[in-house]
Amino acid sequence: MTREEYQYPGSWVNPNDEWQDWAEHIYQRPKSLQDLVLLLVPEERLNTHPDYLHQRPEVQRQLAQWRQEAERYDRRLRIQRQRIPHVEIFLPDTSTGRSLANTASKIGSIPIDSGVVPSGQIQCYWLRYQHYFYQAQGLFFAQSLLANDSSHIPDIEEILKEFFDEKNLQILRLIKEVDLAFFELIRMGEPEIRKQFAKHNNVHGTKYHFASTLELFLNIKQQAFIEDWQAGPASKEFEYPTLKQQKEEFRIQLALLSQEPWSAQKRQREQYETLASQYREYLSNTHWYGPTMTALLDTSWSKLDAPWQRFLTALKQAEAVYSGGTFLWIKGLPYIRGNQPHGERMRPCSSIPAADCPSCPFRHIGTDLSLSNCFKQVRKAGKTANKMPVKGSIDALGYIIWH
């Protein structure tokens, strides 16, 4: 069977489930984030058609385990649906396949296992949606991390192209590069990080207890998710930063990480020094990320020049991901920025010359033009970056959609 002939199913449809079969034929499946189910099969069976793999006891057992867990997550988040959309990804039951599945699953479970508590149904939808997003992050990262040993691993991105839209795929690519670069940076700087943890432990009681670089990386990634949640859905703030402010804050952070003041002017150099001092203070009070970044910033660039440059380059390329965000969260509710045409409205007929609108029905029936608006012409106006509320819901096929 050629690769072109082999199609990964979007979900395993129980032939007895008539509603599910009917829904698949009636509704168009959207390209959207959804549950990613990793199924280990014997390596020699990897190219077998999924219909036959579904008959294998080990696959049935794994699918039953996934369904039980997925339904438990839905109940926990008060999500009701008859169908849980998912993509089945078959991996070889080898040391490499198991390692990939294990690493991807640990990253994928970060939102669910982080201990954050959503408030309201929209936040429940968002947490589950983030669960799907982190599952994909985990697969992208794990496959790249094991690139040298993954000759028999299917191309994850190629599989997901059928199910995810290009925007999400591009975001995943950018995050993958940042994660890989950061992982390599902390791997190279691990001896200095251990020393910094020893100093940090004297003040905050934070011990370096990680068995591997990956374990430290996972803890930092979980910490970042919790902080993002606290600054987003859990925030009770009325105000929100403008996109310009977010971009400026991101660029300042890049300058602080590169330890290069962005201007030779005295006033701005003093501003840099103040911000650098504040950033160091923030690091000193941060659990895992703090001592890690302090050690990396204090290590001679001659030792870590290449991984630092790779990390900073990846961050710069991902600026739109980290400085914009998907939603603005205001008092626990999501909004999006929208360049809304605030002044585009009907033009009064009296303001339009007859030659510009010869077929105007109001003119022909003798209507008072000062009281009529033209249905064909609108007044062009500028745009404003208003915020628009976002709602989440479950569609007929069980997908979480935002509108």
Residue, then its C-alpha position, 0 to 999 in steps of 0.5 A: m500500500t502506498r503512502e497516498e493510498y493510506q488515509y488516517p481516519g478522523s475518527w473510528v465510527n462504531p457501525n452501530d452508532e447510526w447518529q454518528d454515521w448520519a452526522e458524518h454524511i450531513y455535516q462538513r467536518p471543519k479543520s479544527l483542533q481536536d483530540l489526538v489519539l496515539l495508538l501503538v501497533p507492531e512495527e510490521r503492521l504500521n502500514t496496515h489499513p486502519d480498518y484492519l488495525h481496529q480489529r486487533p485487541e491491543v488497538q481496541r483496548q487503547l481506543a477504549q482507554w482513550r474514550q474512557e479518559a476523554e469522556r472523563y475530561d468532558r464530564r469534568l469540564r461540563i462538556q456535553r456532546q455525543r461525539i468526541p472528534h479525534v485523529e488516530i495516529f498509529l506509531p510503532d510499538t518500539s522504544t522510539g515509538r513509545s518514547l515519542a508517545n510518552t514525551a508527546s503525552k506529557i506535553g499534551s496533558i499540561p493544561i489538564d494536569s496543571g491544576v487551573v480551575p476554569s470559571g464558566q463554560i467558555q473557560c471550560y471549552w478553552l481549557r479543553y481546546q488548549h488540551y488539544f493544542y498542547q497535544a499537537q505541540g507535544l507531537f511536533f516537539a517529540q518527533s523533532l527531538l527524536a528525528n535521528d531515530s524516527s525513520h519508521i515514525p509517520d510524518i505527524e505534520e503531514i497527517l495533521k494537514e488533513f485535519f488542522d487549518e494552515k494557521n494553526l499548523q504555522i503556529l505549531r511550527l513556530i512554537k516547535e522551533v522555540d521549544l527545541a531551541f530552549f530545550e537545547l539551551i538548557r541541555m547545554g547549560e545544565p551544569e551552570i543551572r544546577k549551580q544556580f539552583a543550589k543558590h536559589n535553594n538557600v533563599h526559596g527552598t527550590k532544589y534541583h530534583f530533575a532526573s533529566t533535561l526533559e523533566l526540567f523543560l516540562n516543568i518550565k513549560q507547565q509553569a508558563f501555561i499556569e502563568d498564561w492562564q492567570a494573566g488570561p482567563a483567571s485575570k479580573e482586570f478590566e483593561y487590556p494591553t494594546l497590540k502595540q504595547q504587547k509587541e513592545e513588551f515582547r521586544i523588550q524581553l528579547a533585548l533583555l535576553s540578548q543583554e544588548p541595550w537597544s539604544a546608546q542614548k542615556r535616557q533609554r540606556e537608563q530605561y534598559e538598566t531599570l527594566a533589566s533590574q526588574y526582570r532579574e527581580y522577577l526571575s529571583n521569585t520564579h519557581w523553575y524558570g527563574p534559576t534556569m534563566t538566571a544561570l543561562l544569562d550569567t553563563s559566558w556567551s562563549k560557552l552557549d553562543a550557538p544555542w542562545q542565538r538559535f533560541l533568540t532567532a526562534l523567538k523573533q520569528a514567533e513574535a506574532v504568536y507570543s505578542g498577540g495571543t489568540f484572545l484578549w481576556i477581560k474579566g474572565l471573558p474572551y475577546i478578539r481584536g478586530n479592525q472593524p469598520h466603525g463608520e461604514r454606513m448607509r449614505p443619505c440619498s440627498s447627499i448623492p448626485a442623481a448621475d451617480c445613482p440613476s436607478c434609485p427607486f426613491r427618486h422615481i417615486g418622489t420620496d423625500l430624499s432627506l429621509s432615505n438612505c441609499f442601499k447601493q452606496v455606503r459612506k467609506a470611513g476609517k477603521t478602529a481596533n475595537k474588541m469583539p466578544v467571543k463565544g464558544s460552543i459545540d457543533a453538531l459533530g462535537y467540535i469546539i468552535w469559536h464565533 
